[in-house]
Amino acid sequence: MSDNARAFLVARNPDSDSKLPYLLLLPLEDGLVLKAREAWPATARVYCHRFQGGWPTDAEIIEQTPVRLCRRRGAAIDLVLDRPRLARSQFVFTQVKGREAIFWQTQKTAGIPAAASLADEPWRVRSRSRSTPASATPTASPSKQQRRSG
């Protein structure tokens, strides 16, 4: 993966007709390249799709950020960037109508309370049904007994 081995890259999609105008490079194995609707999941989950082929050599990079952590855990990839804000996110891989769907989310866009910190608790992916996208929740969620008494 060359000199960008531990960097998260965001570039413009060279296919100008695509409805997914950004390319993302995740530093996993030889690099996982995804097309995305947004450059960061600021207000909602962002739909992504695998990019056919490797990272384009002439990609117009709009962001390059060092990565503190990028690891696959089950049906998700956790990404922690080395910057003070907008640093933590997760890619959730699921099936929608028999096809792969990838949703990029942050703690805020996933609807996880701020008390459940991403830094302290890994996320667990839970899918409600085959036609509903998976959602991520903190591993240490309160038990039913704790919710009833609180």
PyMOL commands that place a pseudoatom at each C-alpha (Angstrom):
pseudoatom trace, name=CA, resn=MET, resi=1, chain=A, elem=C, hetatm=0, pos=[0.000, 0.000, 0.000]
pseudoatom trace, name=CA, resn=SER, resi=2, chain=A, elem=C, hetatm=0, pos=[2.990, 2.367, -0.379]
pseudoatom trace, name=CA, resn=ASP, resi=3, chain=A, elem=C, hetatm=0, pos=[3.482, 5.551, 1.673]
pseudoatom trace, name=CA, resn=ASN, resi=4, chain=A, elem=C, hetatm=0, pos=[-0.250, 5.890, 2.458]
pseudoatom trace, name=CA, resn=ALA, resi=5, chain=A, elem=C, hetatm=0, pos=[-0.210, 2.611, 4.412]
pseudoatom trace, name=CA, resn=ARG, resi=6, chain=A, elem=C, hetatm=0, pos=[-1.567, 4.153, 7.621]
pseudoatom trace, name=CA, resn=ALA, resi=7, chain=A, elem=C, hetatm=0, pos=[-3.545, 7.025, 6.147]
pseudoatom trace, name=CA, resn=PHE, resi=8, chain=A, elem=C, hetatm=0, pos=[-7.250, 7.408, 5.470]
pseudoatom trace, name=CA, resn=LEU, resi=9, chain=A, elem=C, hetatm=0, pos=[-7.722, 9.022, 2.071]
pseudoatom trace, name=CA, resn=VAL, resi=10, chain=A, elem=C, hetatm=0, pos=[-10.762, 10.787, 0.642]
pseudoatom trace, name=CA, resn=ALA, resi=11, chain=A, elem=C, hetatm=0, pos=[-10.710, 11.698, -3.047]
pseudoatom trace, name=CA, resn=ARG, resi=12, chain=A, elem=C, hetatm=0, pos=[-13.109, 12.731, -5.769]
pseudoatom trace, name=CA, resn=ASN, resi=13, chain=A, elem=C, hetatm=0, pos=[-14.512, 9.815, -7.727]
pseudoatom trace, name=CA, resn=PRO, resi=14, chain=A, elem=C, hetatm=0, pos=[-13.011, 9.922, -11.239]
pseudoatom trace, name=CA, resn=ASP, resi=15, chain=A, elem=C, hetatm=0, pos=[-16.402, 8.763, -12.585]
pseudoatom trace, name=CA, resn=SER, resi=16, chain=A, elem=C, hetatm=0, pos=[-18.158, 12.138, -12.678]
pseudoatom trace, name=CA, resn=ASP, resi=17, chain=A, elem=C, hetatm=0, pos=[-21.509, 10.485, -13.531]
pseudoatom trace, name=CA, resn=SER, resi=18, chain=A, elem=C, hetatm=0, pos=[-21.521, 8.411, -10.334]
pseudoatom trace, name=CA, resn=LYS, resi=19, chain=A, elem=C, hetatm=0, pos=[-24.094, 9.120, -7.613]
pseudoatom trace, name=CA, resn=LEU, resi=20, chain=A, elem=C, hetatm=0, pos=[-21.279, 8.345, -5.143]
pseudoatom trace, name=CA, resn=PRO, resi=21, chain=A, elem=C, hetatm=0, pos=[-18.878, 11.263, -5.740]
pseudoatom trace, name=CA, resn=TYR, resi=22, chain=A, elem=C, hetatm=0, pos=[-16.158, 10.316, -3.222]
pseudoatom trace, name=CA, resn=LEU, resi=23, chain=A, elem=C, hetatm=0, pos=[-13.591, 7.539, -2.954]
pseudoatom trace, name=CA, resn=LEU, resi=24, chain=A, elem=C, hetatm=0, pos=[-12.365, 6.329, 0.429]
pseudoatom trace, name=CA, resn=LEU, resi=25, chain=A, elem=C, hetatm=0, pos=[-9.215, 4.323, 1.053]
pseudoatom trace, name=CA, resn=LEU, resi=26, chain=A, elem=C, hetatm=0, pos=[-9.155, 2.295, 4.265]
pseudoatom trace, name=CA, resn=PRO, resi=27, chain=A, elem=C, hetatm=0, pos=[-5.752, 0.949, 5.328]
pseudoatom trace, name=CA, resn=LEU, resi=28, chain=A, elem=C, hetatm=0, pos=[-6.743, -2.726, 5.605]
pseudoatom trace, name=CA, resn=GLU, resi=29, chain=A, elem=C, hetatm=0, pos=[-4.647, -5.463, 3.974]
pseudoatom trace, name=CA, resn=ASP, resi=30, chain=A, elem=C, hetatm=0, pos=[-3.864, -4.090, 0.496]
pseudoatom trace, name=CA, resn=GLY, resi=31, chain=A, elem=C, hetatm=0, pos=[-6.291, -1.195, 0.962]
pseudoatom trace, name=CA, resn=LEU, resi=32, chain=A, elem=C, hetatm=0, pos=[-10.075, -1.296, 0.822]
pseudoatom trace, name=CA, resn=VAL, resi=33, chain=A, elem=C, hetatm=0, pos=[-11.452, 1.218, -1.674]
pseudoatom trace, name=CA, resn=LEU, resi=34, chain=A, elem=C, hetatm=0, pos=[-15.072, 2.352, -1.332]
pseudoatom trace, name=CA, resn=LYS, resi=35, chain=A, elem=C, hetatm=0, pos=[-17.269, 4.836, -3.173]
pseudoatom trace, name=CA, resn=ALA, resi=36, chain=A, elem=C, hetatm=0, pos=[-19.282, 7.074, -0.827]
pseudoatom trace, name=CA, resn=ARG, resi=37, chain=A, elem=C, hetatm=0, pos=[-22.099, 9.588, -1.024]
pseudoatom trace, name=CA, resn=GLU, resi=38, chain=A, elem=C, hetatm=0, pos=[-20.411, 11.994, 1.450]
pseudoatom trace, name=CA, resn=ALA, resi=39, chain=A, elem=C, hetatm=0, pos=[-16.853, 12.750, 2.584]
pseudoatom trace, name=CA, resn=TRP, resi=40, chain=A, elem=C, hetatm=0, pos=[-17.802, 12.164, 6.278]
pseudoatom trace, name=CA, resn=PRO, resi=41, chain=A, elem=C, hetatm=0, pos=[-20.996, 10.914, 8.001]
pseudoatom trace, name=CA, resn=ALA, resi=42, chain=A, elem=C, hetatm=0, pos=[-21.734, 14.235, 9.734]
pseudoatom trace, name=CA, resn=THR, resi=43, chain=A, elem=C, hetatm=0, pos=[-25.541, 14.207, 9.935]
pseudoatom trace, name=CA, resn=ALA, resi=44, chain=A, elem=C, hetatm=0, pos=[-26.644, 10.760, 8.754]
pseudoatom trace, name=CA, resn=ARG, resi=45, chain=A, elem=C, hetatm=0, pos=[-25.310, 7.340, 7.890]
pseudoatom trace, name=CA, resn=VAL, resi=46, chain=A, elem=C, hetatm=0, pos=[-23.542, 7.401, 4.548]
pseudoatom trace, name=CA, resn=TYR, resi=47, chain=A, elem=C, hetatm=0, pos=[-24.153, 4.737, 1.912]
pseudoatom trace, name=CA, resn=CYS, resi=48, chain=A, elem=C, hetatm=0, pos=[-20.975, 3.241, 0.428]
pseudoatom trace, name=CA, resn=HIS, resi=49, chain=A, elem=C, hetatm=0, pos=[-20.226, 0.692, -2.271]
pseudoatom trace, name=CA, resn=ARG, resi=50, chain=A, elem=C, hetatm=0, pos=[-17.059, -1.209, -3.177]
pseudoatom trace, name=CA, resn=PHE, resi=51, chain=A, elem=C, hetatm=0, pos=[-14.991, 0.451, -5.877]
pseudoatom trace, name=CA, resn=GLN, resi=52, chain=A, elem=C, hetatm=0, pos=[-14.048, -1.933, -8.683]
pseudoatom trace, name=CA, resn=GLY, resi=53, chain=A, elem=C, hetatm=0, pos=[-10.287, -1.932, -9.039]
pseudoatom trace, name=CA, resn=GLY, resi=54, chain=A, elem=C, hetatm=0, pos=[-7.549, -0.436, -6.931]
pseudoatom trace, name=CA, resn=TRP, resi=55, chain=A, elem=C, hetatm=0, pos=[-6.965, 3.118, -5.819]
pseudoatom trace, name=CA, resn=PRO, resi=56, chain=A, elem=C, hetatm=0, pos=[-6.613, 5.338, -8.939]
pseudoatom trace, name=CA, resn=THR, resi=57, chain=A, elem=C, hetatm=0, pos=[-3.082, 6.696, -9.292]
pseudoatom trace, name=CA, resn=ASP, resi=58, chain=A, elem=C, hetatm=0, pos=[-4.381, 10.065, -10.503]
pseudoatom trace, name=CA, resn=ALA, resi=59, chain=A, elem=C, hetatm=0, pos=[-7.025, 10.461, -7.769]
pseudoatom trace, name=CA, resn=GLU, resi=60, chain=A, elem=C, hetatm=0, pos=[-7.721, 14.047, -6.683]
pseudoatom trace, name=CA, resn=ILE, resi=61, chain=A, elem=C, hetatm=0, pos=[-7.146, 13.667, -2.946]
pseudoatom trace, name=CA, resn=ILE, resi=62, chain=A, elem=C, hetatm=0, pos=[-9.186, 16.112, -0.855]
pseudoatom trace, name=CA, resn=GLU, resi=63, chain=A, elem=C, hetatm=0, pos=[-8.249, 14.705, 2.565]
pseudoatom trace, name=CA, resn=GLN, resi=64, chain=A, elem=C, hetatm=0, pos=[-5.388, 12.617, 3.918]
pseudoatom trace, name=CA, resn=THR, resi=65, chain=A, elem=C, hetatm=0, pos=[-5.470, 11.825, 7.643]
pseudoatom trace, name=CA, resn=PRO, resi=66, chain=A, elem=C, hetatm=0, pos=[-3.203, 9.578, 9.733]
pseudoatom trace, name=CA, resn=VAL, resi=67, chain=A, elem=C, hetatm=0, pos=[-4.960, 6.531, 11.191]
pseudoatom trace, name=CA, resn=ARG, resi=68, chain=A, elem=C, hetatm=0, pos=[-4.689, 5.469, 14.827]
pseudoatom trace, name=CA, resn=LEU, resi=69, chain=A, elem=C, hetatm=0, pos=[-6.806, 2.323, 14.419]
pseudoatom trace, name=CA, resn=CYS, resi=70, chain=A, elem=C, hetatm=0, pos=[-8.426, 0.506, 11.516]
pseudoatom trace, name=CA, resn=ARG, resi=71, chain=A, elem=C, hetatm=0, pos=[-9.606, -3.005, 12.271]
pseudoatom trace, name=CA, resn=ARG, resi=72, chain=A, elem=C, hetatm=0, pos=[-12.211, -5.421, 11.036]
pseudoatom trace, name=CA, resn=ARG, resi=73, chain=A, elem=C, hetatm=0, pos=[-14.458, -6.882, 13.715]
pseudoatom trace, name=CA, resn=GLY, resi=74, chain=A, elem=C, hetatm=0, pos=[-17.160, -9.195, 12.430]
pseudoatom trace, name=CA, resn=ALA, resi=75, chain=A, elem=C, hetatm=0, pos=[-19.471, -7.312, 10.060]
pseudoatom trace, name=CA, resn=ALA, resi=76, chain=A, elem=C, hetatm=0, pos=[-17.891, -3.948, 10.857]
pseudoatom trace, name=CA, resn=ILE, resi=77, chain=A, elem=C, hetatm=0, pos=[-14.685, -1.990, 10.419]
pseudoatom trace, name=CA, resn=ASP, resi=78, chain=A, elem=C, hetatm=0, pos=[-13.745, 0.464, 13.167]
pseudoatom trace, name=CA, resn=LEU, resi=79, chain=A, elem=C, hetatm=0, pos=[-11.812, 3.539, 12.043]
pseudoatom trace, name=CA, resn=VAL, resi=80, chain=A, elem=C, hetatm=0, pos=[-10.121, 5.968, 14.447]
pseudoatom trace, name=CA, resn=LEU, resi=81, chain=A, elem=C, hetatm=0, pos=[-8.297, 8.888, 12.866]
pseudoatom trace, name=CA, resn=ASP, resi=82, chain=A, elem=C, hetatm=0, pos=[-5.442, 10.838, 14.452]
pseudoatom trace, name=CA, resn=ARG, resi=83, chain=A, elem=C, hetatm=0, pos=[-7.192, 14.203, 14.798]
pseudoatom trace, name=CA, resn=PRO, resi=84, chain=A, elem=C, hetatm=0, pos=[-9.069, 15.965, 17.614]
pseudoatom trace, name=CA, resn=ARG, resi=85, chain=A, elem=C, hetatm=0, pos=[-12.560, 16.126, 16.041]
pseudoatom trace, name=CA, resn=LEU, resi=86, chain=A, elem=C, hetatm=0, pos=[-14.506, 13.859, 13.715]
pseudoatom trace, name=CA, resn=ALA, resi=87, chain=A, elem=C, hetatm=0, pos=[-12.075, 11.068, 14.490]
pseudoatom trace, name=CA, resn=ARG, resi=88, chain=A, elem=C, hetatm=0, pos=[-14.206, 7.958, 15.160]
pseudoatom trace, name=CA, resn=SER, resi=89, chain=A, elem=C, hetatm=0, pos=[-16.396, 6.114, 12.716]
pseudoatom trace, name=CA, resn=GLN, resi=90, chain=A, elem=C, hetatm=0, pos=[-17.490, 2.658, 11.704]
pseudoatom trace, name=CA, resn=PHE, resi=91, chain=A, elem=C, hetatm=0, pos=[-18.304, 0.900, 8.443]
pseudoatom trace, name=CA, resn=VAL, resi=92, chain=A, elem=C, hetatm=0, pos=[-21.106, -1.665, 8.771]
pseudoatom trace, name=CA, resn=PHE, resi=93, chain=A, elem=C, hetatm=0, pos=[-21.373, -4.383, 6.100]
pseudoatom trace, name=CA, resn=THR, resi=94, chain=A, elem=C, hetatm=0, pos=[-24.821, -5.912, 5.635]
pseudoatom trace, name=CA, resn=GLN, resi=95, chain=A, elem=C, hetatm=0, pos=[-27.179, -7.330, 3.015]
pseudoatom trace, name=CA, resn=VAL, resi=96, chain=A, elem=C, hetatm=0, pos=[-30.144, -5.412, 1.572]
pseudoatom trace, name=CA, resn=LYS, resi=97, chain=A, elem=C, hetatm=0, pos=[-32.404, -7.319, -0.830]
pseudoatom trace, name=CA, resn=GLY, resi=98, chain=A, elem=C, hetatm=0, pos=[-29.673, -9.900, -1.365]
pseudoatom trace, name=CA, resn=ARG, resi=99, chain=A, elem=C, hetatm=0, pos=[-26.941, -7.380, -2.230]
pseudoatom trace, name=CA, resn=GLU, resi=100, chain=A, elem=C, hetatm=0, pos=[-24.053, -6.082, -0.156]
pseudoatom trace, name=CA, resn=ALA, resi=101, chain=A, elem=C, hetatm=0, pos=[-24.658, -2.693, 1.422]
pseudoatom trace, name=CA, resn=ILE, resi=102, chain=A, elem=C, hetatm=0, pos=[-22.109, -0.706, 3.398]
pseudoatom trace, name=CA, resn=PHE, resi=103, chain=A, elem=C, hetatm=0, pos=[-23.108, 2.059, 5.786]
pseudoatom trace, name=CA, resn=TRP, resi=104, chain=A, elem=C, hetatm=0, pos=[-20.561, 4.485, 7.252]
pseudoatom trace, name=CA, resn=GLN, resi=105, chain=A, elem=C, hetatm=0, pos=[-21.598, 5.972, 10.565]
pseudoatom trace, name=CA, resn=THR, resi=106, chain=A, elem=C, hetatm=0, pos=[-20.382, 7.830, 13.616]
pseudoatom trace, name=CA, resn=GLN, resi=107, chain=A, elem=C, hetatm=0, pos=[-21.594, 7.502, 17.181]
pseudoatom trace, name=CA, resn=LYS, resi=108, chain=A, elem=C, hetatm=0, pos=[-23.883, 10.494, 16.597]
pseudoatom trace, name=CA, resn=THR, resi=109, chain=A, elem=C, hetatm=0, pos=[-25.365, 9.289, 13.302]
pseudoatom trace, name=CA, resn=ALA, resi=110, chain=A, elem=C, hetatm=0, pos=[-25.884, 5.772, 14.710]
pseudoatom trace, name=CA, resn=GLY, resi=111, chain=A, elem=C, hetatm=0, pos=[-28.018, 7.235, 17.509]
pseudoatom trace, name=CA, resn=ILE, resi=112, chain=A, elem=C, hetatm=0, pos=[-25.775, 5.971, 20.305]
pseudoatom trace, name=CA, resn=PRO, resi=113, chain=A, elem=C, hetatm=0, pos=[-25.939, 8.060, 23.506]
pseudoatom trace, name=CA, resn=ALA, resi=114, chain=A, elem=C, hetatm=0, pos=[-22.822, 10.117, 24.229]
pseudoatom trace, name=CA, resn=ALA, resi=115, chain=A, elem=C, hetatm=0, pos=[-22.340, 8.250, 27.526]
pseudoatom trace, name=CA, resn=ALA, resi=116, chain=A, elem=C, hetatm=0, pos=[-21.498, 5.123, 25.518]
pseudoatom trace, name=CA, resn=SER, resi=117, chain=A, elem=C, hetatm=0, pos=[-18.074, 6.268, 24.366]
pseudoatom trace, name=CA, resn=LEU, resi=118, chain=A, elem=C, hetatm=0, pos=[-16.563, 4.684, 21.290]
pseudoatom trace, name=CA, resn=ALA, resi=119, chain=A, elem=C, hetatm=0, pos=[-13.136, 4.999, 22.843]
pseudoatom trace, name=CA, resn=ASP, resi=120, chain=A, elem=C, hetatm=0, pos=[-14.067, 2.796, 25.782]
pseudoatom trace, name=CA, resn=GLU, resi=121, chain=A, elem=C, hetatm=0, pos=[-16.511, 0.322, 24.293]
pseudoatom trace, name=CA, resn=PRO, resi=122, chain=A, elem=C, hetatm=0, pos=[-16.322, -1.605, 21.041]
pseudoatom trace, name=CA, resn=TRP, resi=123, chain=A, elem=C, hetatm=0, pos=[-19.464, -1.625, 18.932]
pseudoatom trace, name=CA, resn=ARG, resi=124, chain=A, elem=C, hetatm=0, pos=[-21.484, -4.708, 18.251]
pseudoatom trace, name=CA, resn=VAL, resi=125, chain=A, elem=C, hetatm=0, pos=[-23.398, -5.022, 15.006]
pseudoatom trace, name=CA, resn=ARG, resi=126, chain=A, elem=C, hetatm=0, pos=[-26.999, -6.128, 15.294]
pseudoatom trace, name=CA, resn=SER, resi=127, chain=A, elem=C, hetatm=0, pos=[-29.250, -6.653, 12.281]
pseudoatom trace, name=CA, resn=ARG, resi=128, chain=A, elem=C, hetatm=0, pos=[-33.018, -6.637, 12.763]
pseudoatom trace, name=CA, resn=SER, resi=129, chain=A, elem=C, hetatm=0, pos=[-33.875, -8.519, 9.584]
pseudoatom trace, name=CA, resn=ARG, resi=130, chain=A, elem=C, hetatm=0, pos=[-32.488, -9.328, 6.175]
pseudoatom trace, name=CA, resn=SER, resi=131, chain=A, elem=C, hetatm=0, pos=[-34.144, -6.316, 4.546]
pseudoatom trace, name=CA, resn=THR, resi=132, chain=A, elem=C, hetatm=0, pos=[-33.255, -3.827, 7.310]
pseudoatom trace, name=CA, resn=PRO, resi=133, chain=A, elem=C, hetatm=0, pos=[-29.740, -2.378, 7.526]
pseudoatom trace, name=CA, resn=ALA, resi=134, chain=A, elem=C, hetatm=0, pos=[-27.628, -3.473, 10.452]
pseudoatom trace, name=CA, resn=SER, resi=135, chain=A, elem=C, hetatm=0, pos=[-27.117, -1.024, 13.264]
pseudoatom trace, name=CA, resn=ALA, resi=136, chain=A, elem=C, hetatm=0, pos=[-24.295, -0.776, 15.714]
pseudoatom trace, name=CA, resn=THR, resi=137, chain=A, elem=C, hetatm=0, pos=[-24.618, -0.466, 19.453]
pseudoatom trace, name=CA, resn=PRO, resi=138, chain=A, elem=C, hetatm=0, pos=[-22.073, -0.416, 22.248]
pseudoatom trace, name=CA, resn=THR, resi=139, chain=A, elem=C, hetatm=0, pos=[-21.176, -3.864, 23.558]
pseudoatom trace, name=CA, resn=ALA, resi=140, chain=A, elem=C, hetatm=0, pos=[-21.866, -2.927, 27.159]
pseudoatom trace, name=CA, resn=SER, resi=141, chain=A, elem=C, hetatm=0, pos=[-25.528, -2.045, 26.757]
pseudoatom trace, name=CA, resn=PRO, resi=142, chain=A, elem=C, hetatm=0, pos=[-27.643, -1.988, 29.918]
pseudoatom trace, name=CA, resn=SER, resi=143, chain=A, elem=C, hetatm=0, pos=[-29.529, -5.133, 30.804]
pseudoatom trace, name=CA, resn=LYS, resi=144, chain=A, elem=C, hetatm=0, pos=[-33.325, -5.227, 30.744]
pseudoatom trace, name=CA, resn=GLN, resi=145, chain=A, elem=C, hetatm=0, pos=[-33.343, -5.204, 34.557]
pseudoatom trace, name=CA, resn=GLN, resi=146, chain=A, elem=C, hetatm=0, pos=[-31.181, -2.049, 34.665]
pseudoatom trace, name=CA, resn=ARG, resi=147, chain=A, elem=C, hetatm=0, pos=[-33.460, -0.284, 32.145]
pseudoatom trace, name=CA, resn=ARG, resi=148, chain=A, elem=C, hetatm=0, pos=[-36.590, -1.126, 34.157]
pseudoatom trace, name=CA, resn=SER, resi=149, chain=A, elem=C, hetatm=0, pos=[-35.148, 0.168, 37.415]
pseudoatom trace, name=CA, resn=GLY, resi=150, chain=A, elem=C, hetatm=0, pos=[-33.558, 3.310, 35.925]
for i in range(1, 150): cmd.bond("trace and resi %d" % i, "trace and resi %d" % (i + 1))
show_as sticks, trace
zoom trace
